[in-house]
Structure formats: C-alpha cells, structure tokens
Amino acid sequence: MQLEKELTIGQRFKKYRKAQGYSQQQLSEGICSYSTVSQIECDRALPSVSTLEKLAERLCVPLREILGEQERAFDVNFQLDVVRVYVAKGDYADALELIGELQGQDLLEHQRHVLLLSQAEAMSRGGQPKEAERLIQDFVLAQEKQQTVSDEMLCDAYNKLGNAFNYQRDFEKAFSAFEHGYHVSLRFDIVNRSAAVVTMNLGILCIQLGFHDDAKKYLEQAREYFAEKTDLQNLARSLFSMAVATKNKEYIVQALSLYDSLNDLRNAYLAKQHYVYYFASQDDYKAAVEELQNLAFKFENDLDDPEMSVYLYGRAFMVSRNSGDQELAEFNLNYAEEKSLKVNYENSHRIAYLHRCKALNEMSKNNFQNSISQSLKSSELYANMKMYSESAESLQIAAEAYSQLGKFQEAYEVLTRVNKLLRRDGRESDE
C-alpha cells in the first residue's frame, strides 16, 4: 500500500479505523484507554510503540503505514522500538533503512549496541546471515573482554548469533552460541524474556542434534515462563517443539490451537503436518496422505517455500510406504523429486530427507546399489549440518542394503560408522 505522505499520523490512523468499522471505544478495548485513541487521531500524543503495534495489529495494518516517514521526527528510543517492531513483523527493508539513518546520529553507546543487534537480526532474517554473524561475533568478542554491557544484552547477542548460524544451517555452531547465551542467563537475578527465548532456542537445537532428553528440560523451562507471562506466540513455539521432542499428542494439539487463534498460518501448517504424520495417519493413512499433499501445496504456492513442500511430499511417501501402499508412495516421491528442482541449495536437511526416502524406495525394489548411493548422500548431507543422529539413521539403510547383497564386511563397516556417529551425537546405538 502506498503511503499517503500528505496525511498526519492521526489522520491515517483515523482513516484505517473507520475502514475497519471500529469505534474508538471498540478499537481501544483491552489495549489502551479510549482517550489514547482520541489523542492519536487528534495528533496530540502518541502512546508507546508497543501500544501502537497492538492497535495496528487490530486494524490489520502494518505499523509502517500508520507512522509513515514521520517516524523520523520522534526521539531515538522511540525509533529503536519501531525498528524492533519492523524486524519482528518481517519488514526488514524498512528496518535496515531506518537503522542506516540512525547510525548517522549522535547516539549513546547503549543505543548503538541496541541498534547493532537489531541490524544483525534484520540481516539474518532478511537473507544475509553470514554478514550478521560477523557483526555479532565482533561485538561478542569485544564484550567478553571489555564487559561493558549488561548480561541481558550479552545473552541477547548470543541468541542472535545462534540465529545467524541457524539460518546458515550450521547447527553445531548455533547450538554453541545458544548454550553460551543460556549460561549467561543463569547469572540473571530473575528469569526474563531474553533468558526464556535463548533457553527455548537451545532446546530446539538439541532436537536438531538428537539430544532429546536435554531438549525436554530446556523447552519445559521456557514453556513455564511463556505460560506464566501469557506470551502466546512463544508458548505455542515451545509447545510445538516439546511435541517434536516427546511425540506427545497433547502438546501438538495445544500448539495447533494457539497458532490457529493467533492466525499464524505458517506455524499452524507446521504443527498440522506433525499431527497428521504421527497421529492422524494411524487412523486413516489415505486421508493423512491427502492432508500432507494439501499442506505441501500451500507451502509451495501460498508461502513460497518449495523446500518444505519437498519435505511434506517425502512425509506422504513415508506414510504410504509404512502402510504398504507402494503405488501411492512412489506417486508422492515423484512429486517430491519434481519440487526439489525448485530448491536453490542442497545443504538442506529437507533435501537430505528426500535422499533417505529415495534410498528406502530403491530398497523396496531390490535396487540395493542405488539404495546405498542415496543412503550415503543423505547421511553426508545430515553430517555436514552436524545432525549426526539423522545421519546415522540414513546410514543404517546402506548397512541393510549391503546385507541384502551378501556384503557383510561392508555392512559391518557401515554399522561401525553408525555407532561412531551416535557416540558423537551423545548416544549409544542399539545395534
């Protein structure tokens, strides 16, 4: 939507309110006082950015369209809060533009630190995680020596560093950064949001790396905090992650309900696919496969995420195969392969999962050499991302294929590699 620069903030706000059919009283309910809305529309005063954000959400309008370029007229702290909202809402271009302008101003040291971390987060999320990593690494290394910032800011810096590594699919370094942040948070007098977020992210990385018992511990700590503070978005995320770690149906049902209430489509779809794969498929596998196909279509066409679409067709393959429907399994595998051509990079655990599916499919057709090739490819991709537990699971397919070929020495050697991967992952194999 093009900004109407000739209008004041109050005039734009009033126009959006009337377009949505709210009275001032209705709009303010549960957010602020009636008089606050009146003062905004009369351009007498603005509330906090947090209050403006909530009002903008109720109006279904980005905060950027209410503030326009007049955001530059307010004090630095107000603009820093605006940057935070832009980043949180995915408005990275506007966030970085405002950050660039603020960098040219005479800021306090604390404000420069806040600005730098906001810049790094916007860059990570906006497709420049390597550049973000460099920014935060320099900041963290300097602060570990100088110790001029609060523990809370240092914890936040490690959390953002973990996110930068996460976006680069370097899960081992992400885990290390989150773990550093978690240990810093243990120095806090009381648990706050920064501590809970880094604890949750550490738990999520534990899942990626196969440390499920540790994941449960960290995620439960985070879940308790978010439930107490009624932080519904992060509560839903911690519940979803708990469901992944425990395969507990109650957690995924709660997470799905919260995401639906928040109208968070992407995460609702993610929660739905987990529910369908692990629970609905036990009752009616064909209905489950159809639902996974529908979700794959939505990820590709509505959310522009072909990588997730590949993964969901792979999930549909697995459900079909485990139910003994080889024809339906191959149908979904063909779709997964077709969609994989739209994925721009191979360093992806979704693509690694596709190679695992292909290995199992070749195994079912007694094409053992092809199965071995796909198994090794999947295992290698997972290992590159330090996902050793997943790497070992894919590698076991090759061991089975070698056994079917009567190559027992090769099978033994592969199983030895499986055990090494699982020991590196912190677990022992049951083989």
C-alpha positions in Angstrom: 0.0 0.0 0.0 1.4 3.4 -1.0 1.9 5.7 2.0 -0.2 8.9 2.0 2.5 11.3 2.9 0.2 14.3 2.9 -1.7 12.9 5.9 -0.6 13.2 9.5 -0.3 10.1 11.7 -3.6 10.8 13.3 -5.4 11.3 10.0 -4.0 8.0 8.7 -4.9 6.2 11.9 -8.5 7.5 11.8 -8.9 6.5 8.2 -7.8 2.9 8.9 -10.0 2.7 12.0 -13.1 3.8 10.0 -12.2 1.5 7.1 -12.3 -1.4 9.6 -15.6 -0.3 11.1 -14.3 0.2 14.6 -15.4 2.9 17.0 -12.7 4.4 19.2 -14.1 2.5 22.1 -14.1 -0.8 20.3 -10.6 -0.3 18.9 -9.1 0.5 22.3 -10.8 -2.3 24.2 -8.2 -4.5 26.0 -5.3 -2.4 24.6 -5.4 1.1 26.0 -7.9 3.8 27.1 -10.5 5.3 24.8 -8.8 8.7 25.3 -5.5 7.3 24.0 -7.1 6.6 20.6 -8.6 10.0 20.6 -5.3 11.7 21.3 -3.6 9.7 18.4 -6.3 10.8 16.0 -6.1 14.4 17.1 -2.3 14.3 16.8 -2.0 15.4 20.4 0.2 12.5 21.7 1.4 9.0 20.7 1.4 6.1 23.1 4.3 3.6 23.4 5.4 1.8 20.3 4.2 -1.4 21.9 0.7 0.0 22.2 0.8 1.3 18.7 1.8 -2.1 17.5 -1.2 -3.8 19.1 -3.6 -1.2 17.7 -2.0 -1.7 14.2 -2.5 -5.4 14.5 -6.2 -5.0 15.4 -6.6 -2.7 12.4 -4.7 -5.3 10.2 -2.4 -2.6 9.0 1.5 -2.6 9.2 2.8 -0.1 11.8 4.9 1.4 8.9 1.7 2.5 7.1 0.4 4.3 10.2 3.7 6.1 11.1 4.8 6.8 7.5 8.1 8.8 7.3 7.1 10.8 10.3 8.7 8.1 12.5 11.9 10.1 12.0 10.5 13.0 13.9 10.5 11.1 17.2 13.3 10.5 19.7 15.9 7.8 19.2 14.4 5.4 21.8 11.0 5.6 20.0 12.7 4.9 16.7 14.7 1.9 18.2 11.4 0.4 19.3 10.0 1.0 15.8 13.0 -0.9 14.4 12.2 -3.8 16.8 8.6 -4.0 15.5 9.7 -3.8 11.9 12.1 -6.7 12.4 9.6 -8.8 14.4 7.0 -8.3 11.6 9.4 -9.2 8.8 9.7 -5.7 7.4 13.4 -6.0 7.0 14.0 -3.5 4.2 12.3 -0.6 6.2 14.1 -1.7 9.4 17.5 -1.6 7.7 16.7 1.8 6.1 15.8 3.3 9.5 18.8 1.7 11.1 21.0 3.3 8.4 19.6 6.7 9.2 20.0 6.2 13.0 23.6 5.1 12.5 24.4 8.7 11.3 23.1 10.2 14.5 24.9 11.0 17.8 23.8 8.0 19.8 24.7 6.9 23.3 26.9 3.8 23.5 23.9 1.7 24.8 21.8 2.8 21.9 24.5 1.9 19.4 24.6 -1.6 20.8 20.9 -2.0 20.6 21.0 -0.7 17.0 23.8 -3.1 16.1 21.9 -6.2 17.4 18.7 -5.1 15.6 20.7 -4.7 12.4 22.2 -8.2 12.8 18.7 -9.7 13.4 17.3 -7.9 10.4 20.2 -9.1 8.2 19.9 -12.7 9.5 16.2 -12.9 8.8 16.4 -10.9 5.6 18.9 -13.3 3.8 22.3 -12.1 5.0 23.1 -14.4 7.9 26.8 -14.5 7.2 27.1 -10.7 7.4 25.0 -10.8 10.6 27.3 -13.4 12.1 30.4 -11.2 11.5 28.7 -8.2 13.2 27.7 -10.2 16.3 31.0 -12.1 16.5 32.9 -8.9 16.7 30.5 -7.5 19.3 30.6 -10.6 21.4 34.4 -11.0 21.3 34.8 -7.3 22.3 32.3 -7.5 25.1 33.7 -10.8 26.6 37.0 -8.7 27.1 35.6 -5.3 28.0 32.4 -6.4 29.9 30.8 -3.0 29.4 27.3 -4.3 28.6 24.7 -6.0 30.8 24.4 -9.7 31.0 20.9 -9.4 29.4 22.4 -7.7 26.3 25.2 -10.3 26.1 22.6 -13.1 26.3 20.6 -11.4 23.6 23.7 -11.1 21.4 24.5 -14.8 21.8 20.9 -15.6 20.9 21.1 -13.6 17.7 24.4 -15.2 16.9 22.8 -18.6 17.3 20.0 -17.5 14.9 22.6 -16.3 12.4 24.3 -19.7 12.4 20.9 -21.4 12.3 20.0 -19.6 9.1 23.2 -20.9 7.6 22.3 -24.5 8.6 25.4 -24.7 10.8 23.5 -26.3 13.7 26.6 -27.2 15.8 27.8 -23.6 16.0 24.2 -22.4 16.6 24.0 -24.8 19.5 27.2 -23.5 20.9 26.0 -19.9 20.7 22.7 -20.6 22.3 24.5 -22.6 25.0 26.7 -19.6 25.7 23.6 -17.4 25.9 21.9 -19.9 28.3 24.9 -19.9 30.6 25.0 -16.1 30.7 21.2 -16.1 31.5 21.9 -18.2 34.6 23.6 -15.1 36.1 20.3 -13.1 35.9 18.6 -12.4 39.3 15.3 -13.4 37.8 14.3 -15.2 34.6 13.2 -12.8 31.9 12.1 -13.0 28.3 15.7 -13.0 26.9 16.6 -15.9 29.2 13.4 -17.8 28.2 14.0 -17.3 24.5 17.6 -18.4 24.4 16.6 -21.4 26.6 13.9 -22.3 24.1 16.2 -21.9 21.1 18.8 -24.1 22.9 16.1 -26.8 23.3 15.1 -26.6 19.7 18.7 -27.1 18.6 19.0 -30.0 20.9 16.2 -31.6 18.9 18.0 -30.9 15.6 21.2 -32.5 17.0 19.4 -35.5 18.6 19.7 -34.6 22.3 16.1 -35.2 23.1 16.4 -35.5 26.9 18.2 -32.2 27.1 15.6 -30.7 24.7 12.8 -31.6 27.0 14.5 -30.0 30.0 15.2 -26.7 28.3 11.8 -26.5 26.5 9.9 -27.2 29.7 11.7 -24.3 31.4 10.8 -22.0 28.5 7.2 -23.2 28.3 6.6 -22.5 32.0 7.9 -18.9 31.6 5.8 -18.2 28.5 2.7 -19.7 30.0 3.1 -17.5 33.1 3.6 -14.3 31.1 0.9 -15.2 28.5 3.4 -14.9 25.7 1.2 -16.9 23.3 3.5 -16.9 20.3 6.5 -18.3 22.2 4.2 -20.5 24.2 3.0 -22.1 21.0 6.5 -22.5 19.7 7.7 -24.1 22.9 4.7 -26.5 22.9 5.3 -27.4 19.3 9.0 -28.1 20.0 8.0 -30.2 23.0 5.7 -32.2 20.8 8.6 -32.9 18.4 10.9 -33.9 21.2 8.4 -36.1 23.0 5.9 -37.2 20.3 3.2 -36.2 22.9 -0.2 -35.6 21.2 -1.4 -33.2 23.9 1.4 -30.8 23.2 0.8 -30.6 19.5 -2.9 -30.2 19.9 -2.3 -27.2 22.2 0.3 -25.7 19.9 -2.1 -26.1 16.9 -4.9 -24.4 18.8 -2.7 -21.5 19.7 -1.4 -21.0 16.2 -4.9 -21.0 14.8 -6.0 -18.4 17.4 -3.0 -16.3 16.5 -3.8 -16.7 12.8 -0.2 -17.8 12.3 -0.6 -19.7 9.1 2.9 -21.0 8.6 3.4 -22.3 12.1 -0.2 -23.7 12.1 0.7 -25.7 8.9 3.9 -26.9 10.5 2.0 -28.1 13.6 -0.7 -29.7 11.4 1.8 -31.7 9.4 3.3 -33.1 12.6 -0.1 -34.0 13.9 -1.1 -35.7 10.7 2.2 -37.6 10.3 2.4 -39.0 13.8 -1.3 -39.3 14.8 -3.9 -39.0 12.1 -2.0 -41.4 9.8 -2.6 -44.2 12.4 -6.4 -44.0 11.8 -6.7 -43.3 8.0 -3.4 -43.3 6.1 -5.0 -42.2 2.8 -6.7 -39.2 4.4 -3.4 -38.3 6.1 -1.5 -38.5 2.8 -4.1 -36.2 1.2 -3.7 -33.7 4.0 0.1 -33.8 3.7 -0.3 -33.2 0.0 -2.6 -30.2 0.6 -0.1 -28.7 3.1 2.7 -29.3 0.6 0.7 -27.3 -2.0 0.1 -24.5 0.5 3.8 -24.2 1.4 4.8 -24.0 -2.2 2.1 -21.8 -3.6 0.9 -19.7 -0.6 4.2 -19.4 1.4 6.7 -19.7 -1.5 8.6 -22.5 0.3 9.3 -25.3 -2.1 11.8 -26.8 0.3 9.1 -27.5 2.9 6.9 -28.8 0.1 9.6 -31.4 -0.8 9.7 -32.5 2.8 5.9 -32.9 3.1 5.7 -35.0 -0.1 8.5 -37.0 1.5 6.4 -37.4 4.6 3.5 -38.5 2.4 5.8 -41.1 0.9 6.7 -42.4 4.3 3.1 -42.7 5.4 2.2 -44.5 2.2 5.2 -46.8 2.4 4.7 -47.7 6.1 1.1 -48.6 5.2 2.1 -50.9 2.4 0.8 -48.8 -0.4 3.9 -48.7 -2.7 2.0 -47.1 -5.6 0.9 -44.2 -3.6 4.4 -44.0 -2.0 6.0 -43.6 -5.5 3.4 -41.1 -6.6 4.4 -38.8 -3.7 8.1 -39.5 -4.1 7.9 -38.4 -7.7 6.2 -35.1 -6.6 9.0 -34.6 -4.0 11.7 -35.0 -6.6 9.9 -32.6 -9.0 9.6 -29.9 -6.3 13.2 -30.4 -5.3 14.3 -28.8 -8.6 12.9 -25.5 -7.3 15.1 -25.6 -4.1 18.1 -23.3 -4.6 20.6 -25.2 -2.4 21.3 -28.8 -1.5 22.7 -28.1 2.0 19.3 -28.7 3.5 18.0 -31.3 5.9 14.8 -31.4 3.9 16.8 -32.5 0.8 18.7 -35.0 3.0 15.3 -36.4 4.0 14.4 -36.7 0.3 17.5 -38.8 -0.3 16.6 -41.0 2.6 13.1 -41.6 1.1 14.7 -42.4 -2.3 17.1 -44.9 -0.5 14.1 -46.7 1.1 12.2 -46.7 -2.2 15.2 -48.3 -4.1 15.5 -50.8 -1.3 11.8 -51.8 -1.7 12.5 -52.5 -5.4 15.6 -54.5 -4.6 17.8 -51.9 -6.3 20.3 -52.2 -3.4 23.3 -50.4 -5.1 21.0 -47.4 -5.8 19.7 -47.6 -2.2 23.3 -47.5 -0.9 24.1 -44.4 -3.1 21.1 -42.5 -1.9 21.6 -43.5 1.7 25.2 -42.3 1.7 24.1 -39.0 0.1 21.5 -38.4 2.8 23.9 -39.3 5.6 26.6 -37.0 4.2 24.2 -34.0 4.0 23.0 -34.6 7.5 26.6 -34.9 8.8 27.6 -31.7 7.1 25.0 -29.9 9.2 26.2 -31.8 12.3 22.9 -33.7 12.6 24.7 -36.9 13.5 21.6 -38.8 14.8 19.8 -38.2 11.5 23.0 -39.0 9.6 23.2 -42.4 11.4 19.6 -43.2 10.7 20.1 -42.7 6.9 23.4 -44.7 7.0 21.6 -47.7 8.5 19.7 -48.1 5.2 23.1 -48.7 3.5 24.0 -51.3 6.1 20.8 -53.2 5.4 21.3 -52.9 1.6 24.9 -54.3 1.9 23.5 -57.2 4.0 20.9 -57.9 1.3 23.7 -58.1 -1.2 25.6 -60.5 1.0 28.4 -57.9 1.5 28.6 -58.5 5.3 32.0 -56.9 5.8 30.8 -53.7 4.2 27.6 -53.8 6.3 29.7 -54.2 9.4 31.9 -51.3 8.4 28.9 -49.1 7.9 27.4 -50.1 11.2 30.7 -49.1 12.8 30.3 -45.7 11.3 26.7 -45.6 12.6 28.0 -46.2 16.1 30.6 -43.5 15.8 28.0 -41.0 14.6 25.7 -41.9 17.5 28.6 -41.6 20.1 29.4 -38.2 18.6 25.7 -37.4 19.0 26.0 -38.4 22.7 24.0 -41.6 22.4 24.9 -45.3 22.0 23.4 -47.4 19.2 21.1 -50.3 19.9 22.7 -52.3 17.1 
